[in-house]
């Protein structure tokens, strides 16, 4: 008799691998571990950026040896069953001294390093697409400069005090001030103007992305760019020259987004009524408009929601019923625990769902 836990893990591996293959065109072990939440995105990104605490990425994999080996076996079985072909990719980072190779394992074992670098793509993928995919994977990410969020710290080379808000560069796990990192001749361009950022980076022989760690979101967030002063001036000149054309293009894009959103809401309304034929049409339309609002982060804007996955539709309908047809909001405002409030209105939600499901 098969082990249910073993079968569940195999299913998780297959689902994660299939999602990655569909989204990225290839699958590698590190990316699979991220998709399965066995490797946190911030640890992987920190490793690519040269953070000291993430220099040995293998130590950040949050799964025991036995389970890790099971994941690898399931992954290899899936690769074989899908008939995928392997190709090696390198993990690198940029530094003022050039591009440097990153190491996944502590001792740099060649076979294990090769395992983590190997990606798999469809065997029938055309050579040109395979080459573009390999080039993308082998391209080192941008130079990254960090805005310091803590009070203490010194430059590891000159000993200068690095205060909160200062910019620093990480090299081989050690913080450097911009002067010691040979980046102090660059000027700061805050994020916000896409055209300026794109053009300044294009014209700058050396550039770096400035990021700051958000403790609330537990991730690094982009703040702007460091670029050459002459590149910034040239970008500003180009942006001033074609500002009217870009404003017109933005206006056209805004109209197109409104039309796309209206079509999506109409399609989602039909889908809701297909799953819940007795749901009032105006309520179905309200549910669709609410959950599909652009930039809301609601389930209708998730990948599953955009694909009109039945489970995503269920979640949107349940959320609407909870707020509009039960006492959930009042209970919560009166001090009830959120989960307790949900439990207390569950029967009412099920009653509405049953009534709306009647053909």
C-alpha positions as CSV (number, residue, x, y, z in Angstrom):
1,X,0.0,0.0,0.0
2,X,1.4,3.4,-1.0
3,X,2.3,5.9,1.7
4,X,-0.2,8.9,1.6
5,X,2.6,11.3,2.6
6,X,4.9,10.0,-0.1
7,X,2.1,10.4,-2.7
8,X,1.3,13.9,-1.5
9,X,4.9,15.0,-1.8
10,X,5.1,13.5,-5.3
11,X,2.0,15.5,-6.3
12,X,3.5,18.7,-4.9
13,X,6.7,18.2,-6.8
14,X,4.8,17.5,-10.1
15,X,2.5,20.5,-9.6
16,X,5.4,22.9,-8.8
17,X,7.5,21.6,-11.7
18,X,4.6,21.9,-14.2
19,X,3.8,25.4,-13.1
20,X,7.5,26.5,-13.5
21,X,7.8,24.9,-16.9
22,X,4.7,26.7,-18.1
23,X,5.7,30.0,-16.6
24,X,9.5,30.0,-17.3
25,X,10.1,27.5,-20.0
26,X,12.5,25.5,-17.9
27,X,12.9,24.0,-14.5
28,X,15.9,23.9,-12.2
29,X,16.3,22.4,-8.7
30,X,16.7,25.7,-6.9
31,X,13.7,27.2,-8.7
32,X,11.7,24.1,-7.8
33,X,12.6,24.4,-4.2
34,X,11.5,28.1,-4.3
35,X,8.2,27.1,-5.9
36,X,7.6,24.5,-3.2
37,X,8.5,27.0,-0.4
38,X,11.5,24.9,0.7
39,X,13.8,27.8,-0.3
40,X,12.6,31.3,0.6
41,X,12.7,33.8,-2.3
42,X,14.5,36.4,-0.1
43,X,17.3,33.9,0.7
44,X,17.8,33.1,-3.0
45,X,17.7,36.8,-4.0
46,X,20.1,37.7,-1.1
47,X,22.5,35.0,-2.3
48,X,22.4,36.5,-5.8
49,X,23.1,39.9,-4.4
50,X,26.0,38.7,-2.2
51,X,24.5,39.0,1.3
52,X,26.9,37.5,3.9
53,X,24.2,35.4,5.6
54,X,23.2,33.8,2.3
55,X,26.7,33.0,0.8
56,X,26.1,29.3,1.2
57,X,22.7,28.9,-0.3
58,X,22.4,25.1,0.4
59,X,22.2,25.9,4.2
60,X,19.1,27.9,3.5
61,X,17.1,25.0,2.1
62,X,14.3,24.4,4.6
63,X,13.8,20.7,4.3
64,X,15.6,17.7,5.9
65,X,18.0,15.4,4.0
66,X,15.6,12.5,3.7
67,X,12.7,14.6,2.4
68,X,15.1,16.5,0.1
69,X,16.2,13.2,-1.4
70,X,12.6,12.3,-2.0
71,X,11.9,15.6,-3.7
72,X,15.0,15.0,-6.0
73,X,13.8,11.5,-6.9
74,X,10.3,12.7,-7.7
75,X,11.7,15.5,-9.7
76,X,14.0,13.2,-11.7
77,X,11.1,10.8,-12.3
78,X,9.0,13.7,-13.6
79,X,11.8,14.9,-15.9
80,X,12.2,11.4,-17.4
81,X,8.4,11.0,-17.8
82,X,8.2,14.4,-19.6
83,X,11.2,13.6,-21.8
84,X,12.9,16.9,-21.0
85,X,16.4,17.7,-22.0
86,X,19.1,19.1,-19.7
87,X,21.3,22.1,-20.1
88,X,23.6,23.8,-17.7
89,X,23.1,27.4,-16.4
90,X,25.5,29.4,-14.3
91,X,24.6,31.5,-11.3
92,X,26.7,34.7,-11.2
93,X,26.6,38.1,-9.8
94,X,28.1,41.4,-11.0
95,X,30.7,43.3,-8.9
96,X,32.9,46.3,-9.7
97,X,35.7,43.8,-10.4
98,X,33.6,41.9,-13.0
99,X,31.3,38.9,-13.0
100,X,31.9,36.3,-10.3
101,X,30.6,32.7,-10.1
102,X,28.3,31.9,-7.1
103,X,28.6,28.7,-5.2
104,X,25.5,26.8,-3.9
105,X,27.3,24.3,-1.7
106,X,29.7,24.9,1.2
107,X,32.6,22.8,-0.1
108,X,32.0,23.5,-3.9
109,X,31.6,19.8,-4.7
110,X,31.6,19.7,-8.6
111,X,28.9,17.1,-9.0
112,X,26.5,18.7,-6.5
113,X,27.2,22.1,-8.0
114,X,26.4,20.7,-11.5
115,X,23.2,19.2,-10.1
116,X,21.9,22.6,-8.9
117,X,23.0,24.3,-12.1
118,X,21.2,21.9,-14.4
119,X,17.9,23.1,-15.9
120,X,15.4,21.1,-18.0
121,X,13.5,22.2,-21.0
122,X,11.2,20.5,-23.5
123,X,13.1,18.3,-26.0
124,X,11.2,19.8,-28.9
125,X,12.0,23.4,-28.0
126,X,13.6,25.1,-31.1
127,X,17.3,25.7,-30.9
128,X,16.9,29.5,-31.1
129,X,14.5,29.5,-28.2
130,X,16.8,27.2,-26.2
131,X,19.7,29.5,-26.8
132,X,17.7,32.5,-25.7
133,X,16.6,30.7,-22.6
134,X,20.1,29.7,-21.7
135,X,21.4,33.2,-22.3
136,X,18.7,34.6,-20.0
137,X,19.6,32.1,-17.3
138,X,23.4,32.7,-17.7
139,X,23.1,36.5,-17.6
140,X,24.3,37.9,-14.3
141,X,21.8,40.2,-12.5
142,X,22.3,43.9,-12.1
143,X,24.8,45.3,-9.6
144,X,22.9,45.8,-6.4
145,X,23.4,48.6,-3.8
146,X,21.7,48.4,-0.5
147,X,20.1,51.2,1.5
148,X,21.1,50.5,5.1
149,X,18.1,50.0,7.4
150,X,20.0,49.4,10.7
151,X,22.1,51.8,12.7
152,X,25.4,49.9,13.2
153,X,28.0,49.0,10.6
154,X,31.3,50.0,9.1
155,X,32.9,49.7,5.7
156,X,35.1,46.6,5.8
157,X,37.8,48.3,3.8
158,X,38.2,51.8,5.0
159,X,36.4,51.6,8.3
160,X,34.0,54.5,7.6
161,X,30.8,54.5,9.6
162,X,27.8,53.2,7.7
163,X,24.7,54.9,9.2
164,X,21.0,54.2,8.6
165,X,20.0,55.4,5.2
166,X,23.6,55.2,3.8
167,X,24.2,53.2,0.6
168,X,26.5,50.2,0.7
169,X,27.7,47.4,-1.6
170,X,28.3,43.8,-0.6
171,X,31.4,42.1,-1.8
172,X,32.2,38.6,-0.8
173,X,29.9,39.0,2.1
174,X,31.5,42.2,3.4
175,X,29.9,45.7,3.3
176,X,31.7,48.4,1.4
177,X,31.0,52.1,1.2
178,X,30.4,53.4,-2.3
179,X,33.9,55.0,-2.4
180,X,35.6,51.7,-1.7
181,X,33.3,49.9,-4.1
182,X,34.2,52.4,-6.9
183,X,30.6,53.5,-7.2
184,X,30.7,56.9,-5.7
185,X,30.9,58.7,-9.0
186,X,27.4,57.6,-9.9
187,X,24.3,59.7,-9.2
188,X,21.0,58.5,-7.7
189,X,17.8,58.3,-9.8
190,X,14.7,57.5,-7.7
191,X,12.3,55.0,-9.1
192,X,9.0,56.2,-10.5
193,X,9.7,57.3,-14.1
194,X,10.1,54.2,-16.2
195,X,11.3,56.0,-19.3
196,X,14.0,57.9,-17.4
197,X,15.2,54.8,-15.7
198,X,15.3,52.7,-18.9
199,X,17.1,55.4,-20.9
200,X,19.5,56.3,-18.1
201,X,20.5,52.7,-17.6
202,X,21.0,52.2,-21.4
203,X,23.3,55.2,-21.7
204,X,25.3,54.5,-18.5
205,X,28.4,52.4,-18.9
206,X,28.0,51.4,-15.2
207,X,24.8,51.3,-13.2
208,X,23.4,49.7,-10.1
209,X,20.0,49.0,-8.7
210,X,19.3,50.5,-5.2
211,X,17.2,48.3,-2.9
212,X,15.9,48.5,0.7
213,X,14.8,45.6,2.9
214,X,11.2,45.9,4.0
215,X,10.8,44.2,7.4
216,X,7.0,44.3,7.0
217,X,7.0,42.4,3.6
218,X,10.3,40.5,4.4
219,X,11.7,41.3,1.0
220,X,14.0,43.7,-0.8
221,X,12.2,46.5,-2.7
222,X,13.6,48.6,-5.5
223,X,14.2,52.2,-4.6
224,X,16.0,53.5,-7.8
225,X,19.2,53.4,-9.8
226,X,22.7,54.7,-9.6
227,X,23.8,55.9,-13.0
228,X,26.5,58.0,-14.6
229,X,25.7,61.7,-14.5
230,X,26.1,62.2,-18.2
231,X,23.7,59.3,-18.8
232,X,21.1,60.9,-16.6
233,X,21.4,64.2,-18.5
234,X,21.0,62.4,-21.8
235,X,18.0,60.5,-20.6
236,X,16.3,63.7,-19.3
237,X,16.9,65.3,-22.7
238,X,15.4,62.4,-24.6
239,X,12.4,62.2,-22.2
240,X,11.7,65.9,-22.7
241,X,11.8,65.6,-26.5
242,X,9.2,62.9,-26.7
243,X,7.1,63.7,-23.7
244,X,3.9,64.5,-25.7
245,X,4.1,61.2,-27.6
246,X,4.6,59.2,-24.5
247,X,1.6,61.0,-22.8
248,X,-0.6,60.1,-25.7
249,X,0.6,56.5,-25.6
250,X,-0.2,56.3,-21.9
251,X,-3.7,57.7,-22.5
252,X,-4.3,55.0,-25.2
253,X,-3.0,52.3,-22.9
254,X,-5.3,53.5,-20.1
255,X,-8.3,53.3,-22.4
256,X,-7.3,49.8,-23.5
257,X,-6.9,48.7,-19.9
258,X,-10.4,49.9,-19.1
259,X,-11.8,48.0,-22.1
260,X,-9.9,44.8,-21.1
261,X,-11.1,45.1,-17.5
262,X,-14.7,45.5,-18.7
263,X,-14.5,42.4,-20.9
264,X,-12.9,40.4,-18.1
265,X,-15.6,41.4,-15.6
266,X,-18.3,40.4,-18.2
267,X,-16.6,37.0,-18.7
268,X,-16.2,36.4,-15.0
269,X,-19.8,37.3,-14.4
270,X,-20.8,34.6,-16.9
271,X,-18.5,32.1,-15.2
272,X,-20.0,32.9,-11.8
273,X,-23.5,32.4,-13.1
274,X,-22.3,29.1,-14.8
275,X,-21.2,27.8,-11.4
276,X,-24.0,29.4,-9.4
277,X,-27.0,29.7,-11.8
278,X,-29.4,30.9,-9.1
279,X,-27.1,33.8,-8.1
280,X,-28.8,37.1,-8.9
281,X,-27.2,38.6,-12.0
282,X,-26.5,42.0,-10.4
283,X,-24.7,40.2,-7.5
284,X,-22.6,38.1,-9.9
285,X,-21.6,41.3,-11.6
286,X,-20.7,43.0,-8.3
287,X,-18.6,40.0,-7.3
288,X,-16.8,40.0,-10.6
289,X,-16.1,43.7,-10.5
290,X,-14.9,43.6,-6.9
291,X,-12.6,40.6,-7.1
292,X,-11.2,41.5,-10.6
293,X,-10.3,45.1,-9.8
294,X,-6.8,45.8,-11.2
295,X,-4.1,46.2,-8.6
296,X,-6.4,45.0,-5.7
297,X,-4.5,41.8,-5.0
298,X,-7.8,40.0,-4.7
299,X,-8.3,36.4,-5.9
300,X,-9.7,37.6,-9.2
301,X,-6.4,39.1,-10.1
302,X,-4.4,36.0,-9.2
303,X,-3.1,33.6,-11.8
304,X,-6.0,31.2,-11.0
305,X,-8.5,34.0,-11.1
306,X,-7.4,35.3,-14.5
307,X,-7.7,31.8,-15.8
308,X,-11.2,31.6,-14.3
309,X,-10.3,28.5,-12.2
310,X,-13.4,27.2,-10.5
311,X,-11.8,27.2,-7.1
312,X,-10.9,30.9,-7.5
313,X,-14.5,31.6,-8.5
314,X,-15.7,29.8,-5.4
315,X,-13.4,31.8,-3.1
316,X,-14.6,35.1,-4.6
317,X,-18.2,34.1,-4.2
318,X,-17.7,32.9,-0.6
319,X,-15.9,36.2,0.3
320,X,-18.8,38.2,-1.1
321,X,-21.4,36.1,0.8
322,X,-19.4,36.4,4.0
323,X,-19.4,40.2,3.9
324,X,-22.8,40.8,2.3
325,X,-25.1,38.0,3.6
326,X,-23.8,37.3,7.1
327,X,-23.0,39.1,10.4
328,X,-19.2,38.5,9.9
329,X,-18.2,42.1,9.6
330,X,-20.3,43.1,12.7
331,X,-18.9,40.2,14.7
332,X,-15.3,41.2,13.9
333,X,-15.9,44.8,14.7
334,X,-17.4,43.7,18.1
335,X,-14.1,42.1,19.0
336,X,-14.6,38.5,17.9
337,X,-11.5,36.6,16.8
338,X,-11.4,36.5,13.0
339,X,-11.3,32.7,12.7
340,X,-14.0,32.3,15.3
341,X,-16.2,34.9,13.4
342,X,-15.6,32.9,10.2
343,X,-16.7,29.7,11.9
344,X,-19.8,31.3,13.3
345,X,-21.0,32.3,9.8
346,X,-20.0,29.2,8.0
347,X,-23.4,27.6,8.1
348,X,-25.1,30.7,6.7
349,X,-22.5,30.8,3.9
350,X,-23.2,27.2,3.0
351,X,-26.9,27.9,2.9
352,X,-26.5,30.7,0.4
353,X,-24.1,28.6,-1.7
354,X,-26.6,25.8,-1.8
355,X,-29.4,28.1,-2.8
356,X,-27.4,29.8,-5.5
357,X,-26.2,26.4,-6.9
358,X,-29.8,25.3,-7.7
359,X,-30.3,25.1,-11.4
